[in-house]
Amino acid sequence: EFPDAGREVVVVANDITKQAGSFGTREDVVFDLASQLSRAKGVPRVYIAANSGARIGLSTSVRDAVRVKWKHADDPSQGFDYLYLTSDDYKTHVAGPTTRKAAKAAIVSDPARLPSETRGGHWPAVYEVTDVFGDAKTEPDLGVENLRGSGRIAGESARAYNEVVTLTLVVGRSVGIGAYLVRLGHRTVQRASNSPIILTGYQALNKLLGKPVYSSNDQLGGPDIMHPNGVTHLVASDHLDVVCQAVRWLGYVPATRHGSLPVPPRLWDPPDRLVAWHPLPNTPYDPRMLLAGSSAKDARGVAQLSASSSSSDETSSSAATVRDDHDWIAGFFDRGTLTEALAGWAKTVVVGRARLGGIPVGFIVTENRTAEAQHPADPADPSSSERVTNQAGGVWFPDSAHKTAQAVADFDAEDLPLFIFANWRGFSGGTRDMFGEVLKFGAKIVDALSDYDRPVFVYIPPNGELRGGAWVVVDPTINEDVMEMYAAESARGGVLEPAGLVEIKFRDRDLKKTMHRLDAELQRLDAALIEARREDAESFDNVDGTNHRREAELRARIDAREKVLLPVYTSIAVHFADLHDTPGRMKATGVIRDVVPWARARLYFYWRLKRRLLEFAVRRRVVALSRGAWDAGMAAQRILDAGCPADDDQHAVAWLGDDKTSALAGLIAQARDAGLAKAARDLLGAAGD
């Protein structure tokens, strides 16, 4: 991605051979300054974690001098009253000429409290130790000062995540503050073995519990724990694999924050090819294959592999003719560039990074198959057991909504454009999931998208549907400056699914009314019933009840006919309701920008993405030159007014990419003039004040 000069990163690492890699005050300062350097330069911060947390210690100098005042000198088992220093030790450790005393001690003046060996004679004074500081020069970093330093680097890591790309490589144990630094950096690659992320070691927990419950730290924070809970993004087999995955990850992000996206000089997958991987209707499939492609063998039974004259244009142009199982069925993104993250957590949503025509992007796609959420048993609780929960595809659960919001925030901090392949029927709103904060995490999706400052494309894929609250949290009006929504020709969108809508808005009464309007047999029976009722009304002599029996017979025949027709008319009603959810209606009502056939979606979005990236770059430039006189929306409109093609993305790319064109040069000059005028007004206003 950077073939000429490479790229710059700031690397911070623990030295596990130095006091077990623990964090003392000096290590905290180095970490803090290195992280600040990465923020000042805007370059990624890579933290290689192998530590034992905040440093702990005891003053050995005071320990070796201190004495014990026993309750009973001849029976130490009775306990002690206090620790003390003799007069000579007091002079060395308390009253000496050091800048900070190693201890604080007070003279024992009550004879009754003196040690027995000092009573009744001319013994030197005895000093009770009340505080131990440790020698300032030879014994630094013994306790709480290290925790203060830990707080400093925790806050710095939180700031760094918001300002630069933070990446953590866990290659050894990471304890306490080390574990928090892993989480605060968010993006984590963890080695598969002997690299736990823990708060407390298993031996300490066993001691607390009073029995050997845990046998290793991996039980507490190994990949089997941290990958399924979303702390670890990627799991690597060994040290080399950790580094390789980190380098691959960095290949997706700019050299500096808000910089240009890294695009390889040579494209191995042309952007103008068709998307051949097209899912079959009503068939669950692996969404990764939709985006990355797959072999023909893996696509059989879930993808359209041959064109059919009876298929729609979208399906026909997307279908792939294959010769054997090894043929490659190309997906949406460049082949071989998709890297999934957080794969072990919240499996009803798939997130990761990929490339489109060489341009790195983040993606979020719905898992439409049923997934399992595993909750391990806690060895410390004998009554607990492993619990496995089935989660339906196409639905946001608390964990998958949380994962979605987290992924959006991560991609935003990496300056990546975002593609959301939206195929959600809604949120899971049962008691357990409402208690599990699905509403909170759904709202966090909106929060994350509202802050996004790179292009976001929401696309309803082939045979996909976006409904109810799921539509609401990704609607472009959340952040109109950056978000756009599109749909495939076979996509659907609406408040409710058609079957559910029919139960409310097209009930049996309406179905029967439609039957009687359209069915010839019912129309004939209705006419006969009307005639029978007319004759009955005109007849004054109906002693034997003939007319009443005829009416009842006709009514029964009508009921029987309605019963026969009800299933087919219900399906007609569902189809009618479905026609309200089509992409054509979505576009007509203005809720999507365009209907994009899946087969041509790759080329369409390649040029649209390039155009939007250039627009954003020009927009930021003119807003900066205007010194606040223009906001982003005004700048976008000025770009169009200056002559940038509105509906031709390919020509717009050429227009925006050449700032020597008279129109664009004129726009830049206008922004500069507006900035100078504003600066002059501000200066005059300040002088007047």
C-alpha positions in Angstrom: 0.0 0.0 0.0 3.0 2.3 0.6 5.6 1.1 -1.9 7.8 4.2 -1.9 8.6 5.1 1.7 6.6 2.6 3.8 4.6 4.0 6.6 5.3 5.3 10.1 3.8 3.9 13.3 4.6 4.4 17.0 5.2 1.1 18.7 5.0 0.6 22.5 5.9 -2.7 24.1 6.4 -4.2 27.5 9.7 -5.9 28.2 8.6 -9.0 30.1 12.2 -9.7 31.1 12.2 -6.5 33.2 10.3 -7.0 36.4 7.8 -9.2 34.6 6.9 -6.4 32.2 5.1 -4.6 35.0 4.0 -0.9 34.8 5.9 1.4 37.2 5.8 5.2 37.2 8.6 5.5 34.7 7.1 2.9 32.3 3.8 4.8 32.6 5.6 8.0 31.5 7.2 6.4 28.5 3.9 4.8 27.5 2.1 8.1 27.9 4.6 10.1 25.9 4.8 7.5 23.1 1.0 7.5 22.8 1.0 11.3 22.8 3.6 11.2 20.0 1.3 9.0 17.9 -1.5 11.5 18.4 0.6 14.4 17.5 1.8 12.8 14.3 -1.6 11.2 13.6 0.0 7.8 13.0 -1.2 4.4 14.2 -0.2 3.4 17.7 0.7 -0.3 18.0 0.9 -1.7 21.6 2.7 -5.1 22.0 1.2 -6.4 25.3 3.1 -8.8 27.6 2.9 -7.7 31.2 1.9 -8.4 34.7 -0.1 -5.2 35.4 0.8 -2.4 37.8 4.1 -3.0 39.7 3.9 -4.1 43.3 6.6 -4.0 45.9 7.7 -3.8 49.5 10.5 -1.7 51.0 13.3 -4.2 51.6 15.4 -1.7 53.5 12.6 -1.1 56.1 11.7 -4.8 56.1 15.2 -5.8 57.0 15.3 -3.3 59.9 11.9 -3.5 61.4 11.2 -5.4 64.7 8.1 -6.8 66.3 6.5 -5.8 69.6 4.9 -9.2 70.6 1.9 -9.4 72.9 3.8 -12.0 74.9 7.5 -12.2 74.1 7.7 -15.8 75.1 4.7 -16.8 72.9 4.6 -15.2 69.5 1.5 -17.2 68.6 -0.5 -14.8 70.7 0.1 -12.1 68.1 1.8 -8.7 68.0 1.0 -5.1 68.9 3.1 -3.1 66.4 6.2 -2.9 64.4 9.1 -0.7 65.5 12.5 0.6 64.7 15.4 1.0 67.1 17.0 4.3 67.6 19.9 3.5 65.2 17.5 2.2 62.5 15.3 5.3 63.0 18.2 7.5 62.2 18.9 5.6 59.1 15.4 5.3 57.6 13.4 8.1 59.1 15.6 10.9 60.4 18.3 10.7 57.6 19.1 13.5 55.1 17.1 11.9 52.2 14.5 13.9 50.3 11.8 11.4 51.2 12.0 9.2 54.3 11.7 5.5 53.9 9.2 5.3 56.7 7.3 7.3 59.3 7.6 6.3 62.9 6.6 7.8 66.3 8.4 7.3 69.6 6.8 5.0 72.0 6.5 7.0 75.3 4.1 4.8 77.3 6.3 2.4 79.3 3.5 -0.1 79.3 3.7 -0.3 75.5 7.4 -0.8 75.3 8.8 -4.1 74.3 9.7 -6.2 77.4 13.4 -6.2 76.6 13.6 -2.4 76.7 11.8 -1.9 80.1 13.6 -1.0 83.3 17.0 0.0 81.8 18.7 2.6 79.8 17.6 1.3 76.4 17.5 3.6 73.4 14.2 5.0 72.3 11.7 2.8 70.4 9.9 4.1 67.4 6.6 2.6 66.2 6.3 2.4 62.4 3.1 3.9 61.2 3.8 4.3 57.4 6.3 2.7 55.0 7.3 4.9 52.0 10.3 3.1 50.7 13.6 4.7 49.9 13.1 7.4 47.2 16.2 6.5 45.3 16.6 2.8 45.6 12.9 1.7 46.1 10.6 3.5 43.7 7.2 2.3 42.5 6.0 0.2 45.5 2.2 0.8 45.3 -0.4 3.4 44.7 1.8 5.7 42.7 1.8 2.9 40.0 -2.0 2.9 40.1 -2.0 6.7 39.5 0.3 6.1 36.5 -2.1 3.4 35.3 -4.9 5.9 35.4 -2.8 8.3 33.3 -2.2 5.8 30.5 -5.7 4.5 30.7 -7.0 8.0 29.9 -4.4 8.5 27.3 -5.4 5.2 25.6 -9.1 6.3 25.5 -8.0 9.6 23.9 -5.8 7.8 21.4 -8.6 5.5 20.3 -10.7 8.6 19.3 -7.8 10.3 17.5 -5.6 7.6 15.9 -5.7 4.0 14.9 -4.9 2.0 18.0 -3.9 -1.7 17.6 -2.9 -4.1 20.3 -1.0 -7.3 19.8 -1.3 -9.6 22.8 1.7 -11.9 22.7 1.9 -12.8 26.4 -0.2 -12.4 29.5 -1.8 -9.0 30.0 -2.9 -8.3 33.6 -4.8 -5.6 35.4 -4.1 -2.3 33.7 -2.5 -4.3 30.9 -5.9 -5.9 30.3 -7.7 -2.5 30.4 -5.2 -1.0 27.9 -6.1 -3.9 25.6 -9.8 -3.1 25.8 -9.3 0.7 25.6 -7.4 0.3 22.4 -10.3 -1.8 21.1 -8.5 -3.4 18.1 -6.9 -6.6 19.4 -5.0 -9.5 17.9 -4.5 -12.2 20.5 -2.1 -15.1 20.3 -4.0 -18.4 20.6 -2.1 -19.8 23.6 -0.3 -18.5 26.7 -1.5 -14.9 26.1 -4.5 -14.4 28.5 -6.1 -11.0 29.1 -7.0 -11.1 32.8 -7.7 -8.9 35.8 -6.4 -11.3 38.4 -4.3 -14.5 38.1 -5.9 -17.8 38.6 -3.7 -18.6 41.6 -5.0 -15.5 43.4 -8.6 -16.4 42.6 -8.1 -20.0 43.8 -6.8 -18.6 47.1 -9.8 -16.2 47.4 -12.2 -19.1 46.7 -10.3 -21.4 49.1 -10.0 -24.3 46.6 -8.3 -25.1 43.3 -11.1 -24.0 40.9 -9.1 -22.7 38.0 -6.1 -24.5 36.5 -4.8 -21.8 34.1 -5.1 -18.1 33.2 -6.4 -19.1 29.8 -9.6 -20.2 31.5 -10.1 -16.6 32.6 -9.0 -14.6 29.6 -7.7 -16.9 26.8 -9.1 -16.6 23.2 -11.9 -19.0 24.1 -13.2 -16.3 26.4 -12.1 -13.0 24.8 -12.9 -13.9 21.2 -16.6 -14.8 21.9 -17.1 -11.7 24.1 -15.8 -9.2 21.6 -12.6 -8.1 23.3 -10.4 -9.9 20.9 -11.0 -9.1 17.2 -8.6 -11.6 15.6 -6.9 -14.8 16.9 -3.4 -15.6 15.6 -1.7 -19.0 15.8 1.8 -17.7 16.9 3.9 -14.6 17.3 4.6 -14.3 13.5 1.0 -14.7 12.7 0.1 -11.9 15.2 2.5 -9.6 13.4 1.3 -10.6 9.9 -2.4 -10.0 10.9 -1.4 -6.6 12.3 0.4 -5.5 9.1 -2.5 -6.7 7.0 -4.9 -4.7 9.3 -2.7 -1.5 8.9 -2.9 -2.0 5.2 -6.5 -0.9 5.2 -6.0 2.4 7.0 -4.5 5.8 6.0 -0.8 6.6 6.8 -2.1 9.4 9.0 -5.5 10.3 10.5 -7.8 11.9 7.9 -5.2 11.1 5.2 -5.8 9.4 1.9 -6.8 5.8 1.8 -4.0 3.4 0.8 -4.8 2.0 -2.6 -2.3 -0.5 -4.2 -0.7 0.7 -7.4 -2.0 -2.3 -9.3 -5.5 -3.7 -9.2 -5.8 -7.4 -9.5 -9.6 -7.5 -9.5 -11.1 -5.0 -12.1 -13.9 -2.9 -10.7 -15.9 -3.2 -13.9 -16.6 -7.0 -13.6 -20.0 -8.3 -12.8 -21.0 -9.6 -9.3 -21.6 -13.3 -10.2 -22.5 -14.6 -6.7 -26.3 -14.2 -6.5 -28.3 -15.8 -3.7 -31.3 -18.0 -4.4 -34.6 -16.7 -3.0 -35.8 -18.0 0.4 -32.5 -19.9 0.9 -30.2 -19.2 3.9 -26.6 -18.7 2.9 -23.3 -17.5 4.2 -23.2 -13.7 3.7 -19.4 -13.8 3.5 -19.7 -15.6 0.1 -22.0 -12.8 -1.1 -19.2 -10.3 -0.5 -16.0 -12.3 -1.0 -17.2 -14.9 -3.5 -16.7 -18.6 -3.3 -16.0 -21.7 -5.3 -18.8 -23.2 -7.3 -18.8 -26.2 -5.0 -19.6 -24.0 -1.9 -22.1 -22.0 -3.9 -24.2 -24.9 -5.0 -27.7 -24.9 -3.5 -27.4 -21.4 -2.2 -26.5 -19.3 -5.3 -27.8 -18.8 -8.8 -25.2 -20.6 -10.9 -26.8 -20.6 -14.4 -28.9 -18.0 -16.3 -32.5 -18.8 -16.9 -34.8 -17.1 -19.5 -37.6 -17.0 -16.9 -35.5 -15.1 -14.3 -35.6 -11.4 -13.8 -32.9 -9.3 -15.4 -31.1 -8.9 -12.1 -30.9 -12.6 -11.6 -30.0 -13.5 -15.1 -27.1 -11.0 -15.3 -25.8 -12.1 -11.9 -26.0 -15.9 -12.5 -22.7 -17.7 -13.2 -22.2 -20.5 -15.7 -19.7 -22.9 -14.2 -17.7 -25.8 -15.7 -16.6 -27.6 -12.5 -16.6 -27.2 -8.7 -13.3 -25.3 -8.7 -14.6 -22.4 -10.7 -14.6 -19.1 -8.8 -17.9 -17.3 -8.3 -16.9 -13.7 -7.8 -18.6 -11.6 -5.0 -18.9 -7.9 -4.4 -15.5 -7.1 -3.0 -12.0 -7.6 -4.6 -11.1 -11.3 -4.4 -8.9 -12.2 -1.4 -9.3 -8.9 0.4 -12.0 -9.6 2.9 -10.9 -9.8 6.5 -13.5 -10.6 9.1 -13.2 -9.2 12.6 -14.9 -10.1 15.8 -15.9 -13.4 14.3 -16.4 -15.1 17.6 -18.8 -12.6 19.0 -22.5 -12.0 18.2 -22.6 -14.2 15.1 -25.8 -12.8 13.7 -23.8 -9.9 12.3 -20.6 -10.2 10.2 -18.2 -7.2 10.2 -14.8 -6.6 8.7 -12.7 -4.9 6.2 -12.3 -5.4 2.4 -11.4 -3.5 -0.8 -13.6 -2.3 -3.6 -11.5 -1.6 -6.7 -8.5 -1.4 -4.4 -10.1 1.1 -2.1 -10.3 -0.1 1.6 -13.7 -0.1 3.2 -15.4 -1.4 6.3 -18.4 -3.6 5.9 -21.3 -4.8 8.0 -23.6 -7.6 6.7 -26.5 -9.5 8.2 -26.1 -13.2 8.9 -29.4 -14.7 7.6 -28.8 -18.2 9.1 -29.6 -19.2 12.6 -26.6 -18.8 14.9 -25.6 -20.0 18.3 -24.6 -17.9 21.3 -22.6 -19.8 23.8 -22.4 -18.8 27.5 -19.7 -20.9 29.3 -20.1 -22.4 32.8 -18.2 -20.8 35.6 -16.0 -23.3 37.4 -16.3 -21.2 40.6 -20.1 -21.8 40.6 -20.9 -25.5 40.8 -24.6 -24.9 40.0 -23.7 -23.2 36.6 -23.7 -24.9 33.3 -22.9 -24.0 29.7 -25.9 -22.4 28.0 -26.4 -22.3 24.2 -29.0 -19.9 22.8 -30.2 -20.1 19.2 -30.5 -16.7 17.5 -32.5 -16.3 14.4 -30.9 -14.8 11.3 -32.0 -11.4 10.0 -32.7 -10.1 13.6 -30.7 -7.8 15.8 -30.1 -9.1 19.3 -28.4 -7.2 22.2 -25.0 -8.6 21.4 -25.2 -8.2 17.6 -26.6 -4.6 18.0 -23.6 -3.9 20.3 -21.2 -5.4 17.8 -22.7 -3.3 15.0 -22.3 -0.1 17.0 -18.8 -1.0 18.0 -17.8 -1.8 14.4 -19.2 1.5 13.1 -17.1 3.4 15.8 -14.0 1.4 14.9 -14.4 2.1 11.1 -15.0 5.7 11.7 -11.8 6.0 13.8 -9.9 4.3 10.9 -11.3 6.8 8.3 -12.8 4.0 6.3 -15.9 4.3 4.1 -18.6 2.0 5.3 -20.9 -0.4 3.4 -23.9 -1.7 5.4 -25.6 -4.6 3.6 -28.9 -4.3 5.4 -31.1 -7.4 5.6 -32.8 -7.1 9.0 -36.4 -7.8 9.8 -36.1 -5.9 13.1 -34.9 -6.1 16.7 -35.6 -9.0 19.0 -38.0 -7.5 21.5 -38.7 -10.3 23.9 -38.4 -10.0 27.7 -34.9 -11.5 27.9 -33.5 -9.3 25.1 -35.2 -6.1 26.4 -33.7 -6.8 29.8 -30.4 -7.5 27.9 -30.4 -3.9 26.7 -31.3 -4.4 23.1 -32.9 -0.9 23.0 -29.7 0.7 24.4 -27.4 -1.0 21.9 -29.8 -0.3 19.0 -29.6 3.4 20.0 -25.8 3.2 20.0 -25.9 2.3 16.3 -27.6 5.7 15.7 -25.1 7.4 17.9 -22.2 5.9 16.0 -23.7 6.7 12.6 -24.6 10.2 13.5 -20.9 10.9 14.3 -19.5 9.2 11.1 -17.6 11.6 8.8 -16.8 9.3 5.9 -19.1 8.0 3.1 -21.7 5.4 4.3 -23.6 3.3 1.8 -26.6 1.3 3.1 -27.6 -1.3 0.5 -30.5 -3.8 0.8 -29.1 -6.8 -1.0 -30.9 -9.2 -3.4 -33.8 -11.0 -1.7 -33.1 -8.9 1.4 -35.5 -6.9 3.5 -35.2 -4.0 5.9 -38.1 -3.4 8.2 -39.4 -1.5 11.3 -36.8 -0.4 13.8 -34.0 -2.0 11.8 -34.7 0.6 9.0 -34.8 3.4 11.5 -31.3 2.9 12.9 -29.7 3.0 9.5 -31.9 5.5 7.7 -29.8 8.2 5.9 -31.5 11.0 7.6 -29.5 10.1 10.7 -26.5 11.8 9.0 -27.6 13.1 5.6 -24.2 14.6 4.8 -22.5 11.2 4.6 -25.2 8.5 4.3 -27.0 7.2 1.3 -29.4 4.2 0.9 -29.8 1.9 -2.1 -31.7 -1.3 -2.9 -31.4 -4.3 -5.2 -34.2 -5.0 -7.5 -35.5 -7.9 -5.5 -35.1 -6.2 -2.1 -38.0 -5.1 0.1 -38.5 -2.5 2.8 -41.4 -1.6 5.0 -42.8 -1.2 8.5 -44.1 -4.8 8.8 -43.7 -8.0 6.8 -46.6 -8.4 4.3 -48.2 -11.3 6.2 -48.2 -9.2 9.4 -49.6 -6.2 7.7 -52.4 -8.2 6.1 -53.6 -9.3 9.5 -54.0 -5.7 10.6 -55.0 -3.9 7.4 -56.5 -6.5 5.1 -58.6 -8.6 7.4 -61.2 -11.3 6.6 -63.9 -8.8 6.1 -61.8 -7.0 3.5 -60.8 -10.3 1.9 -64.4 -11.4 1.5 -65.3 -8.0 0.1 -62.6 -8.5 -2.5 -63.8 -12.1 -3.3 -67.3 -10.9 -3.9 -66.0 -8.1 -6.2 -63.8 -10.4 -8.3 -65.2 -14.0 -8.2 -67.8 -14.8 -10.8 -69.3 -17.7 -8.8 -69.8 -15.5 -5.7 -71.3 -12.8 -7.9 -73.8 -15.3 -9.3 -74.7 -16.5 -5.8 -74.9 -12.9 -4.5 -77.4 -12.1 -7.3 -79.4 -15.3 -6.6 -79.5 -14.3 -2.9 -80.7 -10.8 -3.7 -83.4 -12.2 -6.0 -84.5 -14.7 -3.3 -84.8 -11.9 -0.7 -86.8 -9.8 -3.2 -89.2 -12.6 -3.9 -89.5 -13.2 -0.2 -90.3 -9.6 0.4 -92.9 -9.6 -2.3 -94.5 -12.8 -1.3 -97.5 -12.7 1.1 -98.0 -16.4 1.2 -94.9 -18.3 2.3 -96.4 -20.7 4.8 -94.2 -23.6 4.0 -90.9 -21.4 4.3 -89.7 -22.2 0.8 -88.1 -18.8 0.3 -86.3 -19.0 3.7 -84.9 -22.4 3.0 -83.6 -21.1 -0.4 -81.9 -18.1 1.3 -80.3 -20.3 3.9 -79.1 -22.7 1.1 -77.6 -19.8 -0.8 -76.0 -18.4 2.3 -74.4 -21.8 3.0 -73.1 -22.0 -0.5 -71.6 -18.5 -0.3 -69.9 -19.4 3.0 -68.5 -22.6 1.5 -67.2 -20.7 -1.5 -65.6 -18.1 0.7 -63.9 -20.8 2.7 -62.5 -22.3 -0.4 -61.2 -19.0 -1.7 -59.8 -17.7 1.6 -56.3 -19.2 1.3 -55.7 -18.0 -2.2 -57.1 -14.5 -1.5 -54.9 -14.3 1.6 -51.9 -15.0 -0.6 -53.2 -12.3 -3.0 -53.5 -9.9 -0.1 -50.0 -10.7 1.0 -48.7 -10.1 -2.6 -50.6 -6.9 -2.7 -49.1 -5.8 0.5 -45.6 -6.8 -0.8 -46.1 -4.5 -3.8 -46.0 -1.6 -1.3 -42.5 -2.6 -0.2 -40.8 -2.7 -3.6 -37.6 -0.8 -4.5 -39.7 1.1 -7.1 -41.9 2.5 -4.3 -38.9 3.2 -2.1 -37.4 5.3 -4.8 -40.6 7.0 -5.7 -41.1 8.1 -2.1 -37.5 9.3 -1.9 -36.4 7.0 0.9 -33.6 5.5 -1.2 -31.3 7.2 -3.7 -31.5 4.6 -6.4 -32.3 1.0 -7.3 -28.9 -0.8 -8.1 -29.0 -4.2 -9.8 -26.8 -6.6 -7.9 -24.8 -7.7 -10.9 -23.7 -4.2 -11.7 -23.5 -3.0 -8.0 -19.7 -3.4 -7.9 -19.0 -1.0 -10.8 -21.8 1.4 -9.7 -20.5 1.7 -6.1 -16.8 1.9 -7.2 -17.4 5.1 -9.1 -19.9 6.4 -6.4 -17.3 5.7 -3.7 -14.5 7.4 -5.6 -16.8 10.4 -6.2 -17.9 10.7 -2.6 -14.3 10.4 -1.3 -13.2 13.2 -3.6 -16.2 15.3 -2.7 -15.4 14.9 1.0 -11.8 15.9 0.4 -12.8 19.0 -1.6 -15.5 19.8 0.9 -13.1 19.7 3.9 -10.6 21.8 2.0 -13.0 24.6 1.1 -14.6 24.5 4.6 -11.1 25.0 6.1 -10.2 27.8 3.6 -13.5 29.5 4.4 -12.5 29.6 8.1 -16.0 28.6 9.1 -17.9 30.9 6.8 -19.2 27.7 5.0 -20.4 24.6 6.6 -20.3 21.1 5.1 -23.8 21.3 3.6 -23.1 24.7 2.0 -19.8 23.5 0.6 -21.5 20.4 -0.9 -24.0 22.7 -2.6 -21.3 25.1 -3.9 -19.5 22.1 -5.4 -22.6 21.2 -7.4 -23.2 24.9 -8.3 -19.7 25.1 -9.6 -20.4 22.5 -12.3 -19.7 19.1 -10.7 -21.9 16.6 -12.6 -24.7 15.6 -10.2 -25.8 12.3 -11.8 -22.6 11.1 -13.6 -20.2 9.8 -11.0 -17.4 8.8 -13.4 -17.3 12.3 -14.9 -17.6 13.8 -11.4 -14.5 11.9 -10.4 -12.6 13.5 -13.3 -14.0 17.0 -12.4 -13.2 16.7 -8.7 -9.8 15.1 -9.1 -8.3 18.0 -11.1 -8.2 21.2 -9.0 -6.6 23.0 -12.0 -10.0 23.1 -13.8 -11.3 26.7 -13.9 -14.5 25.8 -12.1 -12.9 24.0 -9.2 -10.1 26.6 -9.0 -12.7 29.3 -8.9 -14.6 27.5 -6.0 -11.4 27.2 -4.0 -10.7 30.9 -4.6 -14.3 31.8 -3.4 -13.7 29.8 -0.2 -10.4 31.5 0.4 -12.1 35.0 -0.1 -14.9 34.0 2.2 -12.4 33.0 4.8 -10.5 36.3 4.5 -13.7 38.3 4.7 -14.8 36.4 7.8 -11.4 36.9 9.4 -11.6 40.6 8.7 -15.1 40.8 10.2 -13.9 39.0 13.3 -10.9 41.3 13.6 -13.1 44.4 13.3 -15.6 43.0 15.7 -12.9 42.3 18.3 -11.4 45.8 17.8 -14.9 47.3 18.3 -15.3 45.4 21.5 
